[in-house]
Amino acid sequence: MVNQKNKKHLIIAGCSYFWKVNKEVYPDNIPEAFLKGYQIHDIGLSSSSIEYIKESIIHTIGELLSNGTKSSDIYLLSNLTNIGRFFIKYPDHILNNLSDYYKKINRIGKYTTSSLITTCSNDYKSNEVKVWERRIISNIESSRLPVQNFEIYLENVVILQSFLKTNNISHTLFLMNNIFEGWSENFNHIYSNLTGPIVPDLSKTLHIKDMSEYCKYLWDLIDLDSFVFHKTIGNNYGGIDEYAIDKFNDNDSLYVSNPKVNDYWYGNHPNTIVYSSFSDCYKISDKIINNLK
């Protein structure tokens, strides 16, 4: 029997774009790293914020290290979510109005968390919780400038990378789609008005570091070498969405729902086939295996 301390651990984190593997439906599209017998920690959570992603990763790795797992036996594979999602920890007086299931899947350590996406998980919340959440959202929105969403996002990336480097944790990060470029002065992203399966040239748009001086200082602290980006002309930080469109064109069978119905190509969750191809293209599985020898 393999001692728990000697196991190899693969942590899969992120939002609903966390790494997709479906051995039953797509048995021929499984990267080798997922067939090596590593202990898989699936901590990705739909609609989660960058703060949730950062904290769930730090907590999971921290527990492994505290239990004697060597840093060389841990690999992190995580997507980073979109900008502007919130993050709270529920106070005690709210917990009794949440289902046990909801508290289980949204737990980090001893706390139950939420990204305050009011369209998600409503069946697991009482009306009291829904009213409380709407009030919290209103309070956050009325007390935060739009530019702070960008600053908070970059702060959390810097903190996450600092933790990973300090603890010598090998990792690969990737994006849903390019949220480092494509912005306008009014904080809107060009992708929100795109029609058709295209990967646009973003060279004439604002970079995330242009949103404020603080964003620039934070950007200069980020290690871009730990990311995998799909680059096309004028689009330097593409993620899974850009890869799917660039490599598979308008193949609507590769998405959770048909993107042609509402011209919905960004944020529509490509399936396992796309992720497997992304891994092959950028040697992600090989990186994991080489680091977990």
C-alpha positions in Angstrom: 0.0 0.0 0.0 1.4 3.4 -1.0 1.9 5.7 2.0 -0.2 8.8 1.8 2.9 11.0 2.1 4.4 9.3 -0.9 1.5 9.8 -3.3 1.6 12.1 -6.2 -1.1 14.8 -6.1 -2.7 16.6 -9.1 -4.8 19.5 -8.1 -7.4 20.6 -10.6 -8.7 24.1 -9.7 -10.6 27.0 -11.2 -14.2 28.0 -12.1 -16.5 26.1 -14.4 -13.6 26.2 -16.9 -11.5 23.9 -14.7 -9.7 21.1 -16.6 -12.2 18.8 -18.3 -11.8 15.0 -18.3 -14.6 12.6 -19.1 -13.4 9.1 -19.3 -16.8 7.6 -19.9 -17.9 9.8 -22.8 -14.5 10.6 -24.3 -12.3 7.7 -23.5 -9.9 8.5 -26.4 -9.4 12.1 -25.3 -7.7 11.6 -21.9 -4.3 13.2 -21.4 -1.8 10.6 -20.1 -1.3 12.5 -16.9 -4.8 11.6 -15.9 -4.1 7.9 -16.4 -1.0 7.7 -14.2 -2.8 7.0 -10.9 -2.1 10.4 -9.3 -4.5 11.4 -6.5 -6.7 13.9 -8.2 -8.1 16.8 -6.1 -11.0 18.4 -8.0 -11.5 21.7 -6.3 -12.9 23.7 -9.3 -16.2 25.3 -8.7 -18.7 26.8 -11.1 -19.0 30.6 -11.1 -16.2 31.0 -8.6 -14.2 34.2 -8.3 -10.4 34.7 -8.5 -10.4 35.1 -4.7 -12.1 31.7 -4.3 -9.7 30.1 -6.7 -6.7 31.5 -4.9 -7.9 30.6 -1.4 -9.1 27.1 -2.3 -5.7 26.3 -3.9 -3.7 27.7 -1.0 -5.9 25.8 1.5 -5.6 22.5 -0.4 -1.9 22.7 -0.9 -1.3 24.0 2.6 -3.1 20.9 4.0 -1.1 18.5 1.9 2.2 20.2 3.0 1.1 20.2 6.7 0.4 16.4 6.4 3.9 15.7 5.2 3.5 15.7 1.4 6.6 16.9 -0.4 6.2 19.9 -2.6 7.8 17.9 -5.5 4.8 15.5 -5.2 2.2 18.2 -5.9 1.2 19.7 -9.3 -1.4 22.4 -9.8 -3.4 22.8 -13.0 -5.8 25.7 -12.8 -7.7 28.1 -15.0 -8.3 31.6 -13.8 -11.8 33.0 -14.1 -13.2 36.3 -15.3 -12.9 39.7 -13.7 -15.5 41.2 -11.4 -16.8 38.2 -9.5 -17.2 38.8 -5.8 -16.2 36.6 -2.8 -17.6 36.4 0.7 -17.7 34.0 3.6 -21.1 33.5 5.1 -21.6 34.7 8.7 -22.9 32.2 11.2 -26.5 33.6 11.2 -26.8 32.8 7.5 -25.5 29.2 7.6 -28.7 27.6 8.9 -30.5 28.9 5.8 -28.1 27.0 3.4 -28.5 23.3 2.5 -25.9 20.9 3.7 -24.9 20.1 0.1 -24.4 23.8 -0.7 -22.2 24.2 2.4 -20.2 21.2 1.5 -19.3 22.2 -2.1 -18.6 25.8 -1.2 -16.5 25.2 1.8 -12.9 26.3 2.2 -11.6 25.0 5.5 -14.2 25.8 8.2 -15.9 28.6 6.1 -18.7 28.4 3.6 -18.1 30.8 0.8 -19.9 32.4 -2.2 -19.1 34.4 -5.3 -22.5 36.0 -5.1 -23.7 34.8 -8.5 -27.4 35.1 -7.9 -28.4 32.9 -10.8 -26.5 29.9 -9.3 -27.4 27.4 -6.7 -30.7 29.1 -5.7 -32.4 25.8 -5.0 -30.0 25.4 -2.0 -30.7 28.8 -0.4 -33.7 30.1 1.5 -35.4 33.4 0.5 -33.7 35.0 3.5 -30.3 34.2 2.0 -31.2 35.4 -1.4 -32.4 38.8 0.0 -29.2 39.0 2.2 -27.0 38.3 -0.9 -28.7 40.9 -3.0 -28.1 43.5 -0.3 -24.4 42.5 0.0 -24.0 42.8 -3.8 -25.6 46.2 -3.7 -23.3 47.3 -0.9 -20.2 46.1 -2.7 -21.2 47.7 -6.0 -22.0 51.0 -4.4 -18.7 51.1 -2.5 -16.3 49.9 -5.1 -15.1 51.7 -8.3 -15.0 49.6 -11.4 -11.2 49.8 -11.6 -11.0 48.1 -8.2 -12.3 44.8 -9.8 -9.1 44.8 -12.0 -6.8 45.6 -9.1 -8.4 43.0 -6.9 -8.0 40.4 -9.7 -4.3 41.1 -10.2 -3.7 41.2 -6.4 -5.0 37.7 -6.1 -2.9 36.4 -9.0 0.2 37.9 -7.4 -0.6 36.4 -4.0 -1.3 33.0 -5.6 1.9 32.9 -7.5 3.9 34.1 -4.5 2.5 31.2 -2.4 3.3 28.7 -5.2 6.8 29.9 -5.6 7.5 30.1 -1.9 6.5 26.5 -1.5 8.1 25.3 -4.8 4.8 24.0 -6.2 5.0 23.2 -10.0 2.0 24.5 -11.8 0.3 25.5 -15.0 -2.2 28.3 -15.3 -4.5 29.1 -18.2 -7.4 31.4 -18.9 -11.0 31.0 -19.9 -10.4 33.7 -22.5 -8.2 36.7 -22.9 -9.0 39.1 -20.0 -5.6 40.7 -20.1 -6.3 42.6 -23.3 -9.5 43.8 -25.0 -10.7 46.5 -22.6 -12.1 49.9 -23.3 -11.9 53.0 -21.1 -15.4 52.4 -19.7 -14.2 48.9 -18.5 -16.1 46.9 -21.1 -14.5 44.0 -22.9 -14.7 43.7 -26.7 -15.8 40.1 -26.5 -19.2 41.2 -25.1 -20.1 42.6 -28.5 -18.5 40.0 -30.8 -20.5 38.2 -33.4 -19.4 34.9 -35.0 -16.6 32.5 -34.1 -13.7 34.9 -34.4 -10.5 35.6 -32.5 -10.1 39.3 -32.9 -7.0 41.5 -33.1 -6.9 43.3 -29.7 -3.8 45.4 -30.4 -5.8 48.6 -30.4 -7.6 47.9 -27.1 -6.5 48.6 -23.6 -4.3 46.1 -21.7 -5.2 45.3 -18.1 -2.1 47.1 -16.9 -3.5 50.3 -18.5 -6.5 50.4 -16.2 -4.7 52.1 -13.4 -1.1 52.8 -12.2 -1.6 50.2 -9.5 -2.6 47.6 -12.1 0.7 48.3 -13.9 2.7 47.8 -10.7 0.8 44.5 -10.0 1.2 43.3 -13.6 5.0 43.7 -13.4 4.9 41.2 -10.5 3.1 38.5 -12.4 5.1 35.5 -13.8 3.7 35.0 -17.2 5.9 32.0 -17.8 3.7 29.9 -15.5 0.7 30.5 -17.9 -0.1 28.7 -21.1 -1.5 31.2 -23.7 -2.9 30.6 -27.1 -1.5 33.4 -29.2 -2.9 34.7 -32.5 -2.3 37.9 -34.4 -2.9 40.8 -32.0 -4.3 38.5 -29.3 -1.5 37.5 -26.9 -3.2 35.9 -24.0 -5.8 33.6 -25.4 -7.3 30.8 -23.3 -9.5 27.8 -24.0 -12.1 29.8 -25.9 -9.6 31.3 -28.3 -8.0 27.9 -28.8 -11.3 26.2 -29.6 -12.3 28.8 -32.1 -8.9 29.0 -33.8 -8.3 25.3 -34.0 -11.9 24.0 -34.5 -13.5 27.0 -36.2 -17.3 26.8 -36.0 -17.7 23.2 -34.8 -20.7 23.7 -32.5 -20.5 20.1 -31.3 -17.6 20.9 -29.0 -19.6 23.0 -26.6 -22.0 22.5 -23.7 -24.7 24.3 -25.6 -24.9 25.2 -29.3 -23.0 28.5 -29.7 -24.7 29.3 -33.0 -28.1 29.7 -31.3 -27.2 33.1 -29.6 -23.8 33.7 -31.2 -22.3 32.7 -27.9 -18.7 31.6 -28.5 -17.0 33.1 -25.4 -17.9 31.6 -22.1 -19.7 28.6 -23.5 -17.6 25.8 -22.1 -15.7 23.8 -24.7 -15.7 20.0 -23.9 -13.1 17.4 -23.1 -12.0 17.1 -26.8 -10.8 20.7 -26.8 -9.0 20.4 -23.5 -7.2 17.3 -24.6 -6.2 19.0 -27.9 -5.0 22.0 -25.9 -2.9 19.7 -23.7 -1.4 18.0 -26.7 -0.6 21.3 -28.4 1.1 22.9 -25.4 2.5 19.7 -23.8 0.6 20.2 -20.5 0.3 16.5 -19.7 4.0 16.0 -20.3 4.8 18.9 -17.9 2.7 17.3 -15.2 4.3 13.9 -15.7 7.9 15.3 -15.8 7.3 17.2 -12.6 5.7 14.3 -10.7 8.4 11.7 -11.4 
